[in-house]
Amino acid sequence: MQRFSDPLSSSYARWTGFFYLGIAVAGGFSIAYVPSQIVVAGDPSATVANIIGRAGLYHMGIAADLVVMVFEIMAVAMLYFMFRDVSKTLSFAAAMARLSMVSVMSAMLFFHAGADLLAHSDQVMTQFSAAERADIMGLFLEMHRAGVWIWQVFFTVHLLLLGYLLLRSNRFPSLLGYGLMIGAMGYVLDSAYAFAFPDVAWLGMLRAGLLVIVTLSEVGFALWLLIRAPRASGHVEGASA
């Protein structure tokens, strides 16, 4: 496990990039693709039919979320130690913000599990009609979606701090640091847009543009870690931190 012992080494950077990119791939599948195939806006009955008819895809989405949770644990720890030499306090704060996000995301899985249970079990809430059960499942899915609005606030804080740490470290292109800090606001604006201002068209366009910036910056950061594997200037590979 030596590769996880030296936060300033190239091998450590590559593993951090691997976990970060894995989060992006698994998260893109579970957060974007699966709901687009399962959830029918405004039609709980159709959504239930999709959960039942495409149970394999629905369960794969839950499994991908679990992969994200495991990879996030590794990414949180490794990013903290990678940037601890830049600022112990800010690196710790960034880790706590991301860990808070992961905690919310983990709790959200109970709503997906509850919807799945209602869809496939005849032993749960039997006193309710099929339509009522569908409405409850729809409520569970909406509560899961509302959880996104919450974790995005924590993730905004994390990305602002991470972008600053990148800039201060002098080990990464400045464009990535600025991209993370500027684009991070897309997450908090997305929460505000979805929760409070869904009819404000310009806000929707602004948050979409910022989300593109932050997505490119995050993927760029992960690839930079994975491919370029930057290490601290003057650091001897294999030395203990």
QUILINPE-V907600 format. One record per residue. N is the residue number from 1. RES is the residue in one small letter. SS is DSSP state (h for helix, s for strand, l for the rest). D_CENTER is the distance of its C-alpha to the mean C-alpha in Angstrom with 1 decimal. Layout:
N&RES&SS&D_CENTER ; N&RES&SS&D_CENTER
This chain:
1&m&l&26.2 ; 2&q&h&27.6 ; 3&r&h&24.8 ; 4&f&h&22.5 ; 5&s&l&25.3 ; 6&d&l&25.6 ; 7&p&l&22.7 ; 8&l&l&24.8 ; 9&s&l&25.6 ; 10&s&h&24.6 ; 11&s&h&23.7 ; 12&y&h&21.3 ; 13&a&h&19.6 ; 14&r&h&19.5 ; 15&w&h&17.9 ; 16&t&h&15.2 ; 17&g&h&14.7 ; 18&f&h&14.8 ; 19&f&h&12.0 ; 20&y&h&9.8 ; 21&l&h&11.0 ; 22&g&h&10.7 ; 23&i&h&6.9 ; 24&a&h&7.3 ; 25&v&h&10.1 ; 26&a&h&9.3 ; 27&g&h&6.1 ; 28&g&h&8.6 ; 29&f&h&11.2 ; 30&s&h&10.0 ; 31&i&h&8.4 ; 32&a&h&11.0 ; 33&y&h&13.9 ; 34&v&h&14.7 ; 35&p&h&14.9 ; 36&s&h&17.0 ; 37&q&h&19.4 ; 38&i&h&19.6 ; 39&v&l&19.5 ; 40&v&l&22.6 ; 41&a&l&22.5 ; 42&g&l&25.5 ; 43&d&l&26.8 ; 44&p&h&25.8 ; 45&s&h&28.5 ; 46&a&h&27.2 ; 47&t&h&23.7 ; 48&v&h&25.3 ; 49&a&h&27.4 ; 50&n&h&24.4 ; 51&i&h&22.8 ; 52&i&h&26.2 ; 53&g&h&27.1 ; 54&r&l&23.9 ; 55&a&h&23.1 ; 56&g&h&22.2 ; 57&l&h&19.5 ; 58&y&h&18.2 ; 59&h&h&18.3 ; 60&m&h&16.6 ; 61&g&h&13.6 ; 62&i&h&13.7 ; 63&a&h&14.4 ; 64&a&h&11.4 ; 65&d&h&9.2 ; 66&l&h&11.5 ; 67&v&h&11.2 ; 68&v&h&7.4 ; 69&m&h&8.8 ; 70&v&h&11.7 ; 71&f&h&10.3 ; 72&e&h&8.2 ; 73&i&h&11.7 ; 74&m&h&13.4 ; 75&a&h&11.3 ; 76&v&h&11.7 ; 77&a&h&15.3 ; 78&m&h&16.1 ; 79&l&h&14.8 ; 80&y&h&16.8 ; 81&f&h&19.9 ; 82&m&h&19.6 ; 83&f&h&20.0 ; 84&r&l&22.1 ; 85&d&l&25.2 ; 86&v&l&24.2 ; 87&s&l&23.7 ; 88&k&h&23.4 ; 89&t&h&22.7 ; 90&l&h&20.0 ; 91&s&h&18.3 ; 92&f&h&18.4 ; 93&a&h&17.2 ; 94&a&h&14.2 ; 95&a&h&13.5 ; 96&m&h&14.3 ; 97&a&h&12.0 ; 98&r&h&8.9 ; 99&l&h&10.7 ; 100&s&h&11.3 ; 101&m&h&7.8 ; 102&v&h&7.6 ; 103&s&h&11.1 ; 104&v&h&10.5 ; 105&m&h&8.0 ; 106&s&h&10.8 ; 107&a&h&13.5 ; 108&m&h&12.3 ; 109&l&h&13.2 ; 110&f&h&16.8 ; 111&f&h&17.1 ; 112&h&h&16.4 ; 113&a&h&18.8 ; 114&g&h&21.3 ; 115&a&h&21.4 ; 116&d&h&21.9 ; 117&l&h&24.7 ; 118&l&h&26.4 ; 119&a&h&26.4 ; 120&h&h&27.9 ; 121&s&l&30.0 ; 122&d&l&33.4 ; 123&q&l&33.8 ; 124&v&l&31.3 ; 125&m&l&32.5 ; 126&t&l&35.5 ; 127&q&l&37.3 ; 128&f&l&35.0 ; 129&s&l&35.7 ; 130&a&h&33.5 ; 131&a&h&32.7 ; 132&e&h&31.8 ; 133&r&h&29.5 ; 134&a&h&27.8 ; 135&d&h&27.4 ; 136&i&h&25.9 ; 137&m&h&23.4 ; 138&g&h&22.6 ; 139&l&h&22.2 ; 140&f&h&19.8 ; 141&l&h&17.6 ; 142&e&h&17.9 ; 143&m&h&17.0 ; 144&h&h&13.8 ; 145&r&h&13.2 ; 146&a&h&14.3 ; 147&g&h&11.7 ; 148&v&h&9.2 ; 149&w&h&11.7 ; 150&i&h&11.7 ; 151&w&h&8.3 ; 152&q&h&8.3 ; 153&v&h&11.5 ; 154&f&h&10.4 ; 155&f&h&7.8 ; 156&t&h&10.9 ; 157&v&h&13.0 ; 158&h&h&11.2 ; 159&l&h&11.3 ; 160&l&h&14.8 ; 161&l&h&15.9 ; 162&l&h&14.4 ; 163&g&h&16.2 ; 164&y&h&19.3 ; 165&l&h&19.3 ; 166&l&h&19.1 ; 167&l&h&22.1 ; 168&r&h&24.0 ; 169&s&h&23.7 ; 170&n&l&25.6 ; 171&r&l&24.1 ; 172&f&l&21.8 ; 173&p&l&22.8 ; 174&s&h&22.9 ; 175&l&h&21.4 ; 176&l&h&17.9 ; 177&g&h&18.2 ; 178&y&h&19.5 ; 179&g&h&17.0 ; 180&l&h&14.0 ; 181&m&h&16.1 ; 182&i&h&17.4 ; 183&g&h&14.5 ; 184&a&l&12.3 ; 185&m&h&14.8 ; 186&g&h&13.6 ; 187&y&h&10.7 ; 188&v&h&13.3 ; 189&l&h&15.8 ; 190&d&h&13.9 ; 191&s&h&13.9 ; 192&a&h&17.6 ; 193&y&h&18.4 ; 194&a&h&17.2 ; 195&f&h&18.7 ; 196&a&l&21.8 ; 197&f&l&22.8 ; 198&p&l&22.2 ; 199&d&l&25.6 ; 200&v&l&25.2 ; 201&a&h&25.1 ; 202&w&h&24.9 ; 203&l&h&21.8 ; 204&g&h&20.1 ; 205&m&h&21.2 ; 206&l&h&20.2 ; 207&r&h&16.6 ; 208&a&h&16.4 ; 209&g&h&18.1 ; 210&l&h&15.9 ; 211&l&h&12.7 ; 212&v&h&14.6 ; 213&i&h&15.5 ; 214&v&h&12.2 ; 215&t&h&10.9 ; 216&l&h&14.2 ; 217&s&h&14.1 ; 218&e&h&10.9 ; 219&v&h&12.3 ; 220&g&h&15.6 ; 221&f&h&14.8 ; 222&a&h&13.6 ; 223&l&h&16.7 ; 224&w&h&18.9 ; 225&l&h&18.1 ; 226&l&h&18.7 ; 227&i&h&21.8 ; 228&r&h&23.4 ; 229&a&l&22.4 ; 230&p&l&23.7 ; 231&r&l&25.6 ; 232&a&l&27.3 ; 233&s&l&30.6 ; 234&g&l&33.5 ; 235&h&l&31.4 ; 236&v&l&33.1 ; 237&e&l&31.0 ; 238&g&l&31.0 ; 239&a&l&32.1 ; 240&s&l&30.8 ; 241&a&l&28.7
